[in-house]
Amino acid sequence: MKTYTIRGAAGDSQVLVGAGLAHLPELVAGRQVVAVTDTTVKRLYGGSIPPTDVVEIGTGEGVKTLETVRSLYEAFMDRGMDRGGCVVGIGGGLVCDITGFAASTYLRGVDFGFVPTTLLAQVDAAMGGKNGVNFGGYKNMVGCFRQPRFVLSDVAFLKTLAPAELACGFAEIIKHALISSRRMFELLEDRHREALALAPAVLERLVWDSVTIKGGIVNRDEREGGERRKLNFGHTFGHAIEAAAGVPHGHAVSAGMMIAAQMSVDRGLLAPEELARIGSLITAMGLPTIIEVDPRRMADGLLRDKKRTRKRIAMVLLEGIGRAVVQPLDIDELLEALPTVLESVRTCG
């Protein structure tokens, strides 16, 4: 087991890679605990959850709403939870996002922790302190920054995931390599078959590398005032694609990363041969390099992006594999250039 500490304004977060449900009792000893999970995780792992109150929510983006948060408030109240209690989210990124937001706002904030059961949650959603729900048809429009007290990441959970769910996590792993670690990118190139075959040693290394990359960035910039924006690489376009096409998050992000990488080439930041390597790895990991969407709907998503400030948007580009840079771009110029960029990606793909 390895432990990484993320230091937040409201307290530290311990990310334990190689720890699972069996470690939960020692972390919450003597406290009232309410566990939040979804129907799928309850069916698969309900028997492994230590004895405690369990609140079950549904699955899918349709439950990531303020109404679900309201139902959790009611569950906490029904169980008499006070500020000394602890809420534990056991599930994927959706469960973590909802649980973290509900716990952060109930009684102005009670402690919470996560046991992420998907690769996406273990390498991204469960750590870093972003909690929230969708609103008005757009992702994570309502939320807050608050760190979980602990995150228990056990790659044994991943053996029950469908390939599409695993792909979502691998997209985020590729992102971490592209923005911060050429060595990690080369590891993926060399050992992607083992990763896709769920070799435990390779998965634990990739999860740990992602934890240290994201955790290091969050430690330097918890509230996304500067460097943390690099973690949005591929997501500006990815969220717009996801909303317009209804594809899985990882697929949208992988296509978004290719668009951002192509823009990096167009602006003279990234070598064309490195763009080709990025596309080859994305394809080798079973992810798409392009997803066809209605350009008008994609433009609407870009205009609603949370990183937009008036007429400008903070765009994350690459200066090379393993080196990201944030550049503010004029939104009108971006929309005007988008058709050309998309056509270049199609040609590259």
C-alpha positions in Angstrom: 0.0 0.0 0.0 1.2 3.5 -0.9 -0.1 6.8 0.6 -0.1 10.2 -1.0 -1.2 13.3 0.9 -3.2 16.1 -0.7 -3.2 19.2 1.4 -6.5 21.2 1.2 -7.6 24.4 2.8 -10.2 22.6 4.9 -7.9 19.6 5.8 -5.6 17.0 4.3 -6.7 14.1 2.1 -5.0 10.7 2.3 -5.0 8.7 -0.9 -4.2 5.1 -0.2 -3.4 3.0 -3.3 -3.7 -0.7 -2.6 -6.2 -0.3 0.2 -9.9 -1.3 0.0 -13.1 -1.8 2.0 -11.3 -3.9 4.6 -9.3 -0.8 5.6 -12.5 1.3 6.1 -13.3 0.4 9.8 -9.9 1.7 11.1 -10.4 5.0 9.3 -13.8 5.7 10.7 -13.6 4.0 14.1 -15.9 5.6 16.8 -17.8 7.7 14.3 -21.3 7.5 12.9 -21.0 6.5 9.3 -23.4 6.6 6.4 -22.3 4.9 3.2 -23.6 6.0 -0.2 -23.5 3.6 -3.1 -25.3 2.8 -6.3 -27.5 -0.2 -7.3 -24.7 -1.9 -9.3 -22.0 -1.6 -6.7 -24.4 -2.7 -4.0 -25.2 -5.8 -5.9 -21.6 -6.6 -6.6 -19.9 -5.6 -3.3 -22.7 -5.0 -0.8 -21.6 -8.1 1.1 -18.1 -6.6 1.5 -19.2 -3.3 3.0 -18.5 -3.2 6.7 -21.6 -3.1 8.8 -23.1 0.5 8.6 -26.1 2.4 7.3 -26.1 2.2 3.5 -28.0 4.6 1.3 -28.5 3.5 -2.3 -28.9 5.8 -5.3 -29.5 5.0 -8.9 -27.0 4.9 -11.8 -26.3 7.1 -14.8 -25.9 10.8 -15.4 -29.7 11.2 -14.9 -29.3 10.8 -11.1 -26.5 13.4 -10.8 -28.9 16.1 -9.8 -29.8 18.4 -7.0 -32.9 16.1 -6.4 -30.6 13.2 -5.6 -28.6 15.5 -3.2 -31.9 16.4 -1.5 -32.6 12.8 -1.0 -29.2 12.3 0.7 -29.9 15.3 3.0 -33.1 13.6 4.0 -31.3 10.3 4.6 -28.7 12.0 6.8 -31.4 13.7 8.8 -33.4 10.5 9.2 -30.3 8.9 10.7 -29.6 11.8 13.0 -26.2 12.5 11.6 -24.4 15.4 13.3 -21.2 17.2 12.5 -19.2 14.4 14.0 -20.4 11.9 11.4 -18.7 10.7 8.2 -20.2 10.0 4.8 -18.4 7.4 2.6 -19.0 7.2 -1.1 -18.5 3.7 -2.5 -18.7 3.7 -6.3 -17.6 5.4 -9.4 -17.1 9.1 -10.2 -20.8 9.8 -10.2 -21.2 8.5 -6.6 -18.1 10.3 -5.5 -19.2 13.6 -7.0 -22.7 13.5 -5.5 -21.6 12.2 -2.1 -18.8 14.8 -1.8 -21.2 17.6 -2.7 -23.9 16.4 -0.3 -21.5 15.9 2.6 -19.8 19.3 1.9 -23.1 21.2 2.2 -25.0 19.2 4.9 -24.7 21.1 8.2 -22.2 23.3 6.3 -19.9 20.4 5.9 -19.3 16.9 7.5 -16.3 14.7 6.8 -16.4 12.3 3.9 -14.2 9.7 2.2 -14.3 7.6 -0.9 -13.8 4.0 -2.0 -13.7 4.4 -5.8 -14.7 1.3 -7.7 -13.9 2.4 -11.3 -10.6 3.3 -12.9 -11.9 6.8 -13.8 -12.7 7.5 -10.2 -9.4 6.0 -8.9 -7.2 8.1 -11.2 -9.4 11.3 -11.3 -12.8 11.8 -9.9 -12.3 10.6 -6.3 -9.3 12.9 -5.6 -8.7 16.6 -5.8 -11.7 18.0 -4.0 -14.0 18.8 -6.8 -17.6 17.8 -5.9 -20.8 18.7 -7.8 -23.8 17.8 -9.8 -25.2 18.6 -13.3 -27.6 21.4 -13.8 -29.6 22.6 -16.8 -28.2 19.8 -19.0 -24.6 20.7 -18.4 -22.0 18.8 -16.4 -20.9 19.9 -12.9 -22.5 23.3 -13.1 -23.2 23.3 -9.3 -20.5 22.3 -6.9 -17.7 23.1 -4.5 -14.1 22.5 -3.6 -13.6 20.3 -0.5 -11.2 17.4 -0.1 -12.2 13.9 1.1 -10.5 12.8 4.3 -9.4 9.6 2.6 -9.6 7.7 -0.7 -9.1 3.9 -0.7 -8.1 2.7 -4.2 -8.1 -1.0 -4.8 -7.5 -2.2 -8.4 -9.3 -5.5 -7.5 -12.6 -3.6 -8.1 -11.7 -3.1 -11.8 -12.1 -6.7 -12.8 -15.9 -6.3 -12.9 -15.9 -3.2 -15.2 -17.1 -3.3 -18.8 -14.6 -2.3 -21.4 -16.3 1.1 -22.0 -16.0 1.9 -18.3 -12.3 1.0 -18.3 -11.8 3.2 -21.4 -13.0 6.2 -19.4 -10.2 5.7 -16.9 -7.6 5.0 -19.5 -8.4 8.3 -21.2 -7.7 10.2 -18.0 -4.4 8.2 -17.5 -3.3 9.3 -21.0 -4.2 12.8 -20.1 -2.0 12.8 -17.0 0.9 11.5 -19.1 0.4 14.1 -21.8 0.3 17.0 -19.4 3.0 16.0 -17.0 5.1 12.8 -17.7 6.7 11.7 -20.9 8.0 8.7 -19.0 4.5 7.7 -18.2 3.4 8.1 -21.8 6.3 5.8 -22.9 5.2 3.3 -20.3 1.8 3.3 -21.8 3.2 2.8 -25.3 5.3 -0.1 -24.1 2.8 -1.8 -21.8 -0.7 -0.8 -22.9 -1.6 -4.5 -23.7 -0.9 -5.4 -20.1 -2.9 -2.5 -18.8 -5.9 -3.5 -21.0 -5.5 -7.0 -19.7 -5.8 -5.6 -16.1 -2.4 -6.8 -15.0 -2.5 -5.7 -11.3 1.1 -4.5 -11.1 0.7 -2.3 -14.2 -2.6 -0.9 -13.1 -1.4 -0.1 -9.6 1.6 1.8 -11.1 -0.6 3.8 -13.5 -3.1 4.6 -10.7 -0.2 5.7 -8.4 1.4 7.8 -11.2 -1.9 9.5 -11.8 -2.4 10.1 -8.1 1.0 11.7 -7.8 0.6 13.8 -10.9 -2.9 15.1 -10.1 -2.1 15.3 -6.3 1.0 17.4 -7.0 -0.9 19.8 -9.1 -3.7 20.1 -6.6 -1.2 20.7 -3.8 0.1 23.7 -5.7 -3.2 25.0 -6.9 -6.3 23.6 -5.1 -8.9 25.9 -6.4 -7.9 26.1 -10.1 -6.4 29.5 -10.1 -3.5 28.6 -12.4 -1.7 25.3 -12.8 -4.7 23.1 -12.0 -6.3 24.2 -15.2 -3.8 21.9 -17.0 -6.0 19.0 -15.7 -8.7 20.2 -18.1 -6.6 19.1 -21.1 -9.1 17.6 -23.6 -12.0 18.5 -21.4 -13.0 21.8 -22.9 -13.9 20.0 -26.2 -14.6 16.8 -24.4 -17.5 18.1 -22.3 -19.0 19.8 -25.4 -18.8 16.5 -27.3 -20.2 14.6 -24.4 -23.2 16.9 -24.1 -23.8 17.0 -27.9 -23.3 13.4 -28.8 -24.2 11.6 -25.5 -21.0 9.4 -25.7 -19.1 8.0 -22.7 -17.0 10.6 -20.8 -13.7 8.8 -21.7 -14.5 8.7 -25.4 -15.4 12.4 -25.4 -12.2 13.3 -23.6 -10.0 11.2 -25.9 -11.5 13.0 -28.9 -11.2 16.3 -27.1 -7.5 15.6 -26.4 -6.9 15.0 -30.2 -8.6 18.3 -31.0 -6.4 20.2 -28.4 -3.3 18.4 -29.7 -4.1 19.3 -33.3 -4.6 23.0 -32.1 -1.2 22.7 -30.5 0.4 21.6 -33.8 -1.4 24.4 -35.6 0.0 27.0 -33.2 3.5 25.7 -33.6 3.8 24.2 -30.1 3.7 20.5 -30.8 5.6 18.5 -33.5 3.4 16.7 -36.0 5.2 13.4 -35.3 4.2 13.7 -31.6 0.6 14.3 -32.6 0.8 11.0 -34.5 2.1 9.2 -31.5 -0.7 10.5 -29.4 -3.3 9.3 -31.9 -1.6 5.9 -32.1 -1.7 5.5 -28.3 -5.3 6.6 -28.1 -6.3 4.1 -30.8 -4.2 1.3 -29.1 -6.1 1.9 -25.9 -9.4 1.3 -27.6 -10.4 5.0 -27.6 -11.7 7.2 -30.5 -9.6 10.0 -32.0 -12.7 11.8 -33.4 -16.4 11.7 -32.7 -18.7 13.3 -35.2 -21.0 15.9 -33.7 -23.2 18.8 -34.8 -20.7 21.8 -34.8 -23.5 24.1 -33.6 -24.2 22.0 -30.6 -20.5 21.7 -29.9 -20.2 25.5 -30.1 -23.0 25.9 -27.6 -21.2 23.6 -25.2 -18.0 25.6 -25.5 -19.9 28.9 -24.8 -21.2 27.3 -21.6 -17.8 26.0 -20.5 -17.0 26.9 -16.8 -13.5 28.1 -17.8 -14.9 30.8 -20.1 -14.5 34.4 -18.9 -16.5 36.8 -21.0 -15.0 36.5 -24.5 -12.0 34.3 -23.6 -11.5 30.7 -22.6 -8.5 29.1 -20.9 -7.4 26.5 -23.4 -4.9 23.8 -22.4 -2.4 22.9 -25.2 0.8 20.9 -25.4 4.3 22.1 -25.9 5.4 18.5 -26.2 4.4 15.1 -24.8 4.5 15.6 -21.0 4.4 19.4 -21.1 1.2 21.4 -21.0 0.6 25.1 -21.2 -2.6 27.2 -20.5 -3.3 29.9 -23.1 -6.3 32.2 -23.0 -8.0 32.2 -26.4 -10.7 34.4 -27.9 -13.8 32.4 -28.0 -15.0 33.8 -31.3 -11.6 33.0 -33.0 -11.8 29.5 -31.5 -15.2 28.9 -32.9 -14.2 30.2 -36.3 -11.1 27.9 -36.4 -13.0 24.8 -35.1 -14.2 23.4 -38.5 -10.6 23.5 -39.9 -9.2 21.9 -36.7 -11.8 19.1 -36.9 -11.0 18.4 -40.5 -7.3 18.2 -39.7 -8.1 15.6 -36.9 -10.2 13.6 -39.4 -7.2 13.6 -41.8 -4.8 12.6 -39.0 -7.1 9.9 -37.8 
